[in-house]
Amino acid sequence: MSITQQYLLDTYRASRHGEAAPPAPGSHDWEVARELRDYRQFRAVVAGHPAHGRIRGALRRWLHGQRRHPAH
């Protein structure tokens, strides 16, 4: 059964029982992506790394052959 078929079945059952319809598939994808980003930033800060620009900085160092400067 596909996600769409399951959603339609759940919507039908909810309407038969007088309950609210479930959220459509994919309606919360952006929220999940934001929460994942926030969690990764939190973990970076806890580990003592910069929270922003980590990937871009790593690519810059890799492309230009620069070494990472030690923290003061």
PyMOL commands that set and color helices and strands:
alter all, ss='L'
color gray80, all
select helices_A, chain A and resi 3-17+29-46+54-64
alter helices_A, ss='H'
color red, helices_A
deselect
rebuild
show_as cartoon
